[in-house]
């Protein structure tokens, strides 16, 4: 560690004690190497649809370069309300129940800060997106991770939540389809969780950024279940389904009181999301079926391919049903996830992310993103297969 | 459209085994369906998409708008098929609007293409008039950009 110890002592203890993201750490190693095939990229390889890019240029020419309303352009909020009603089955009033944010990450931060008093507990499931735990801690909340398991398709059950919840538990955070596991929750699974949330009077924050990317069955939003809308903050954005990560555009939908509280923080810290990104989002909503449909088809083909390839090399992997990640187990080789990933990187120049980057219970797993071209994916599977075969041989029958 | 055809249209060299994996179907079934499509004439051939501007060929392409008189029996088809049979005609389409047929015609020189128009095409019975445009540069063909896109700008590992 470099830097002066006296300055370090002057940092907020919360921030000082926050660990660096495990993914960042791995990125630093990978970025020193050349010609790596990366299955470690959590963003689409598709280009942002051209009509969206073209209309962003037009918006710039026309001078859409000013502050917008704190909530976001009303026109955009109206389009979002229509989209969320149609695709996710939940109704929100564009006047005061939708807030446009700088990505889902900001929306999640706002939701937690708006809801938590110091010491309030947040139930969430691991393995999960790398920011969840940190965002809860930064909002002075207490993280209560529930471990989802491969045997159960990385889904959540009521019993798992009951075992962890206490009277101080205030919020339940969900992310399905899930990064890093590719798990989804069907309507029946969600109903069980919804009943629990109602019974314990929990606020639900649901991050459905991968909602459009399901491959075998259509997605159900918990916000659409009876009685849930009024205790749920629904988070979504444009990064994944429209391949617009760099635009940093997300949104939160929820009851007016909650959105108003989130807006207060947003107006003092962010003011508004980028005007150009908002214009781009408005254009993106003009023809979602075409834009997303073709990408989903391609992701499905890759999912099918990677699932077949992993099975053929003897890696156990629950079937990824959504998002663009496979999360196979590598536990049988007796290496930690990190050592497996490092060795694979060194020997075969294939980058995957160790499961532990997504929570301690990710030990024994690696995340393989299939948001990369089929050619790269094919080559990566050849190399991974060769690597796994070598490991199997070197362990030998004596072990 | 059948997803199998979509895959082949995007890349006809895709191996049958890989197609079977992507569609989660048995290899036999993939082979059989492709054979059927070929037999039915749905799949009419497999070609490479070339960026010919890169080759510096001695070659001229003209886009020709043709007005014709439809015939009493056969309508536009008879005259369109007659025109299409010339090897110089690389593609031919019946159009709505101010002209009837749109042709893409290739030759080695401007003179050769002009000769084709004046000596072969215009004198055909039923051809009323032609309007010839010479192609200067190709930016996109068959859905493929002729200029390579930039490298992948994504970071190598992201959450």
HADDOCK unambig.tbl for C-alpha pairs under 7 A between the chains (distance, minus, plus):
assign (segid A and resid 23 and name CA) (segid B and resid 159 and name CA) 6.49 0.50 0.50
assign (segid A and resid 27 and name CA) (segid B and resid 156 and name CA) 6.87 0.50 0.50
assign (segid A and resid 27 and name CA) (segid B and resid 157 and name CA) 5.23 0.50 0.50
assign (segid A and resid 31 and name CA) (segid B and resid 156 and name CA) 6.76 0.50 0.50
assign (segid A and resid 38 and name CA) (segid B and resid 156 and name CA) 6.01 0.50 0.50
assign (segid A and resid 40 and name CA) (segid B and resid 156 and name CA) 6.62 0.50 0.50
assign (segid A and resid 40 and name CA) (segid B and resid 157 and name CA) 4.73 0.50 0.50
assign (segid A and resid 40 and name CA) (segid B and resid 158 and name CA) 6.43 0.50 0.50
assign (segid A and resid 41 and name CA) (segid B and resid 156 and name CA) 6.04 0.50 0.50
assign (segid A and resid 41 and name CA) (segid B and resid 157 and name CA) 4.78 0.50 0.50
assign (segid A and resid 41 and name CA) (segid B and resid 158 and name CA) 4.84 0.50 0.50
assign (segid A and resid 41 and name CA) (segid B and resid 159 and name CA) 6.97 0.50 0.50
assign (segid A and resid 42 and name CA) (segid B and resid 158 and name CA) 5.12 0.50 0.50
assign (segid A and resid 42 and name CA) (segid B and resid 159 and name CA) 5.21 0.50 0.50
assign (segid A and resid 130 and name CA) (segid B and resid 159 and name CA) 6.58 0.50 0.50
assign (segid A and resid 301 and name CA) (segid B and resid 22 and name CA) 4.44 0.50 0.50
assign (segid A and resid 301 and name CA) (segid B and resid 23 and name CA) 6.22 0.50 0.50
assign (segid A and resid 302 and name CA) (segid B and resid 22 and name CA) 6.32 0.50 0.50
assign (segid A and resid 304 and name CA) (segid B and resid 21 and name CA) 6.35 0.50 0.50
assign (segid A and resid 304 and name CA) (segid B and resid 22 and name CA) 5.15 0.50 0.50
assign (segid A and resid 304 and name CA) (segid B and resid 23 and name CA) 6.81 0.50 0.50
assign (segid A and resid 304 and name CA) (segid B and resid 24 and name CA) 6.37 0.50 0.50
assign (segid A and resid 305 and name CA) (segid B and resid 21 and name CA) 5.14 0.50 0.50
assign (segid A and resid 305 and name CA) (segid B and resid 22 and name CA) 4.86 0.50 0.50
assign (segid A and resid 308 and name CA) (segid B and resid 21 and name CA) 6.61 0.50 0.50
